[in-house]
Amino acid sequence: MAIVEVMPGVCKFRTRIVGRADELLNITLEITSDCAHIRQLAERLTRVSALEELGRKITDTEVYRAAASCKTHVACPVPAGILKAIEVSAGMALPADVHISVCKD
């Protein structure tokens, strides 16, 4: 199981992603969020094949296609967080924090 918490920035819409893998590396996703667009995305992304999803080009993933159809903000980091949860759940990546720092000069 992997748990990913995403604080996307100025919108302050927290998202929590829990991924659980079965023996065939199908990942069951439980996504909760303060964001209506991400909640809509959560309804569409309940189960994905890690082997299929992680073998695709980024523009061909179910995650990013569903995010686009749910009208998530183009710079929203939640879809990347979902893919990280899939990777870690499947044992295809080690759990490690990801950070994006933003400042304006």
Backbone as CSV, one residue per row, in Angstrom:
resi,resn,N_x,N_y,N_z,CA_x,CA_y,CA_z,C_x,C_y,C_z
1,MET,0.843,-1.180,0.000,0.000,0.000,0.000,0.885,1.238,0.000
2,ALA,0.424,2.239,-0.718,1.113,3.531,-0.738,0.101,4.620,-0.391
3,ILE,0.575,5.604,0.347,-0.244,6.769,0.677,0.514,8.004,0.209
4,VAL,-0.157,8.822,-0.591,0.436,10.054,-1.109,-0.466,11.208,-0.709
5,GLU,0.117,12.204,-0.085,-0.598,13.423,0.290,-0.100,14.545,-0.614
6,VAL,-1.032,15.272,-1.232,-0.654,16.362,-2.130,-1.269,17.666,-1.632
7,MET,-0.405,18.653,-1.400,-0.834,20.025,-1.116,-0.438,20.831,-2.350
8,PRO,-1.381,21.098,-3.236,-1.042,21.632,-4.547,-0.638,23.090,-4.612
9,GLY,-0.827,23.847,-3.581,-0.382,25.238,-3.628,-1.461,26.208,-3.223
10,VAL,-1.590,27.267,-3.998,-2.429,28.397,-3.626,-3.902,28.011,-3.468
11,CYS,-4.380,27.012,-4.175,-5.782,26.604,-4.029,-6.050,25.944,-2.678
12,LYS,-5.006,25.369,-2.076,-5.079,24.722,-0.758,-6.027,23.521,-0.723
13,PHE,-6.345,22.944,-1.892,-7.214,21.774,-1.958,-6.387,20.513,-1.727
14,ARG,-6.379,20.042,-0.498,-5.618,18.838,-0.150,-6.189,17.620,-0.861
15,THR,-5.284,16.716,-1.219,-5.689,15.448,-1.827,-4.906,14.325,-1.168
16,ARG,-5.611,13.231,-0.893,-4.989,12.037,-0.320,-5.262,10.879,-1.271
17,ILE,-4.198,10.179,-1.632,-4.287,9.059,-2.566,-3.780,7.813,-1.853
18,VAL,-4.591,6.771,-1.832,-4.180,5.488,-1.271,-4.238,4.471,-2.406
19,GLY,-3.125,3.792,-2.615,-3.062,2.769,-3.656,-2.768,1.409,-3.050
20,ARG,-3.493,0.404,-3.506,-3.284,-0.974,-3.047,-3.157,-1.874,-4.269
21,ALA,-2.119,-2.697,-4.279,-1.868,-3.585,-5.414,-2.342,-4.998,-5.113
22,ASP,-2.848,-5.679,-6.139,-3.120,-7.097,-6.014,-1.938,-7.870,-6.606
23,GLU,-2.055,-9.173,-6.683,-0.931,-10.006,-7.153,-0.593,-9.796,-8.631
24,LEU,-1.520,-9.242,-9.411,-1.274,-8.963,-10.826,-0.865,-7.505,-11.064
25,LEU,-0.620,-6.783,-9.983,-0.235,-5.370,-10.010,-1.338,-4.463,-10.563
26,ASN,-2.587,-4.889,-10.345,-3.716,-3.986,-10.564,-3.834,-3.158,-9.296
27,ILE,-3.948,-1.865,-9.456,-3.943,-0.953,-8.322,-5.350,-0.411,-8.085
28,THR,-5.826,-0.593,-6.868,-7.082,0.019,-6.448,-6.732,1.363,-5.826
29,LEU,-7.370,2.409,-6.332,-7.094,3.768,-5.867,-8.259,4.309,-5.054
30,GLU,-7.934,4.904,-3.915,-8.903,5.640,-3.109,-8.384,7.067,-3.039
31,ILE,-9.092,7.976,-3.680,-8.658,9.367,-3.769,-9.708,10.245,-3.099
32,THR,-9.269,11.022,-2.120,-10.151,11.984,-1.468,-9.531,13.370,-1.636
33,SER,-10.373,14.361,-1.851,-9.850,15.699,-2.115,-10.863,16.770,-1.741
34,ASP,-10.343,17.949,-1.451,-11.174,19.127,-1.240,-11.601,19.746,-2.577
35,CYS,-10.991,19.300,-3.671,-11.236,19.865,-5.003,-12.326,19.077,-5.740
36,ALA,-13.310,19.779,-6.253,-14.401,19.130,-6.986,-13.900,18.416,-8.239
37,HIS,-12.931,18.996,-8.930,-12.394,18.365,-10.146,-11.673,17.061,-9.807
38,ILE,-10.932,17.064,-8.722,-10.213,15.852,-8.307,-11.198,14.805,-7.794
39,ARG,-12.260,15.217,-7.148,-13.280,14.245,-6.717,-13.919,13.576,-7.929
40,GLN,-14.146,14.352,-8.980,-14.676,13.783,-10.229,-13.657,12.805,-10.824
41,LEU,-12.394,13.180,-10.798,-11.322,12.305,-11.273,-11.287,11.009,-10.464
42,ALA,-11.471,11.122,-9.154,-11.460,9.953,-8.274,-12.548,8.950,-8.637
43,GLU,-13.695,9.454,-9.075,-14.786,8.568,-9.486,-14.414,7.765,-10.728
44,ARG,-13.604,8.335,-11.597,-13.213,7.667,-12.847,-12.017,6.737,-12.671
45,LEU,-11.139,7.079,-11.714,-9.909,6.301,-11.524,-9.993,5.488,-10.242
46,THR,-10.618,4.365,-10.304,-10.727,3.527,-9.111,-9.793,2.318,-9.184
47,ARG,-9.414,1.929,-10.404,-8.550,0.763,-10.577,-7.795,0.888,-11.894
48,VAL,-6.483,0.695,-11.833,-5.649,0.719,-13.045,-4.620,-0.398,-12.970
49,SER,-4.150,-0.815,-14.131,-3.061,-1.781,-14.202,-1.743,-1.013,-14.152
50,ALA,-0.938,-1.274,-13.135,0.351,-0.585,-13.022,1.232,-0.890,-14.221
51,LEU,1.243,-2.129,-14.656,2.108,-2.510,-15.782,1.724,-1.761,-17.052
52,GLU,0.434,-1.635,-17.311,-0.007,-0.904,-18.501,0.210,0.595,-18.342
53,GLU,-0.225,1.133,-17.210,-0.185,2.586,-17.008,1.242,3.131,-17.008
54,LEU,2.141,2.447,-16.338,3.515,2.948,-16.231,4.347,2.676,-17.474
55,GLY,3.798,1.899,-18.399,4.494,1.634,-19.657,4.091,2.577,-20.781
56,ARG,3.169,3.466,-20.502,2.671,4.389,-21.527,3.437,5.704,-21.529
57,LYS,3.311,6.439,-22.634,3.783,7.821,-22.652,2.866,8.627,-21.736
58,ILE,3.396,9.677,-21.145,2.631,10.466,-20.184,1.290,10.942,-20.754
59,THR,1.271,11.326,-22.010,0.040,11.827,-22.621,-0.974,10.718,-22.902
60,ASP,-0.544,9.482,-22.814,-1.435,8.347,-23.082,-1.910,7.637,-21.818
61,THR,-1.519,8.129,-20.645,-1.920,7.454,-19.410,-3.397,7.710,-19.119
62,GLU,-4.022,6.728,-18.482,-5.399,6.898,-18.036,-5.490,8.070,-17.063
63,VAL,-4.457,8.218,-16.232,-4.457,9.274,-15.221,-4.555,10.649,-15.876
64,TYR,-3.671,10.947,-16.816,-3.686,12.280,-17.424,-4.863,12.478,-18.366
65,ARG,-5.313,11.427,-19.030,-6.498,11.564,-19.886,-7.730,11.867,-19.045
66,ALA,-7.876,11.140,-17.928,-9.016,11.380,-17.045,-8.921,12.764,-16.415
67,ALA,-7.713,13.177,-16.027,-7.532,14.508,-15.441,-7.953,15.589,-16.436
68,ALA,-7.599,15.410,-17.694,-7.983,16.386,-18.716,-9.496,16.424,-18.887
69,SER,-10.134,15.258,-18.902,-11.583,15.230,-19.102,-12.341,15.788,-17.894
70,CYS,-11.700,15.777,-16.724,-12.325,16.334,-15.514,-11.982,17.805,-15.327
71,LYS,-11.261,18.354,-16.286,-10.903,19.773,-16.288,-10.042,20.191,-15.094
72,THR,-9.111,19.311,-14.690,-8.181,19.717,-13.647,-7.279,20.812,-14.199
73,HIS,-6.780,21.639,-13.331,-5.880,22.735,-13.722,-4.658,22.136,-14.401
74,VAL,-4.191,22.766,-15.452,-3.093,22.238,-16.254,-1.813,22.014,-15.435
75,ALA,-1.580,22.814,-14.408,-0.370,22.679,-13.597,-0.618,21.922,-12.285
76,CYS,-1.772,21.302,-12.145,-2.095,20.574,-10.917,-1.132,19.397,-10.724
77,PRO,-0.525,19.281,-9.545,0.415,18.187,-9.295,-0.256,16.872,-8.884
78,VAL,-1.572,16.876,-8.714,-2.254,15.668,-8.251,-2.102,14.496,-9.219
79,PRO,-2.259,14.674,-10.541,-2.065,13.518,-11.425,-0.677,12.864,-11.270
80,ALA,0.354,13.668,-11.085,1.695,13.102,-10.853,1.710,12.340,-9.534
81,GLY,1.020,12.855,-8.522,0.926,12.156,-7.250,0.214,10.821,-7.378
82,ILE,-0.808,10.771,-8.220,-1.520,9.515,-8.462,-0.584,8.499,-9.105
83,LEU,0.189,8.936,-10.087,1.141,8.026,-10.737,2.221,7.557,-9.762
84,LYS,2.647,8.427,-8.856,3.617,8.015,-7.825,2.997,6.953,-6.923
85,ALA,1.739,7.133,-6.553,1.061,6.142,-5.712,0.974,4.797,-6.430
86,ILE,0.714,4.829,-7.725,0.656,3.597,-8.514,2.012,2.911,-8.527
87,GLU,3.070,3.674,-8.793,4.436,3.123,-8.820,4.820,2.464,-7.507
88,VAL,4.619,3.185,-6.425,5.029,2.684,-5.112,4.169,1.492,-4.696
89,SER,2.867,1.568,-4.952,1.972,0.454,-4.618,2.392,-0.832,-5.309
90,ALA,2.844,-0.700,-6.552,3.242,-1.855,-7.348,4.660,-2.331,-7.032
91,GLY,5.368,-1.601,-6.190,6.748,-1.967,-5.880,7.711,-1.612,-7.002
92,MET,7.318,-0.669,-7.855,8.135,-0.261,-8.997,8.928,1.017,-8.715
93,ALA,8.777,1.550,-7.507,9.533,2.725,-7.076,9.582,2.703,-5.556
94,LEU,10.634,3.264,-5.024,10.746,3.392,-3.573,9.940,4.597,-3.113
95,PRO,9.366,4.528,-1.921,8.642,5.693,-1.425,9.613,6.807,-1.040
96,ALA,9.460,7.935,-1.663,10.300,9.097,-1.356,9.477,10.354,-1.631
97,ASP,9.653,11.355,-0.782,8.930,12.610,-0.960,9.387,13.322,-2.226
98,VAL,8.461,14.025,-2.820,8.719,14.849,-3.997,8.410,16.287,-3.592
99,HIS,9.261,17.220,-3.963,9.042,18.610,-3.587,9.131,19.506,-4.815
100,ILE,8.240,20.484,-4.862,8.305,21.542,-5.858,8.299,22.849,-5.088
101,SER,9.342,23.631,-5.218,9.407,24.932,-4.567,9.143,26.001,-5.606
102,VAL,8.311,26.951,-5.264,7.940,28.007,-6.213,8.182,29.359,-5.549
103,CYS,8.899,30.224,-6.262,9.056,31.597,-5.813,9.091,32.498,-7.033
104,LYS,8.858,33.757,-6.823,8.894,34.717,-7.911,9.867,35.812,-7.547
105,ASP,10.760,36.112,-8.449,11.770,37.133,-8.211,11.268,38.481,-8.653
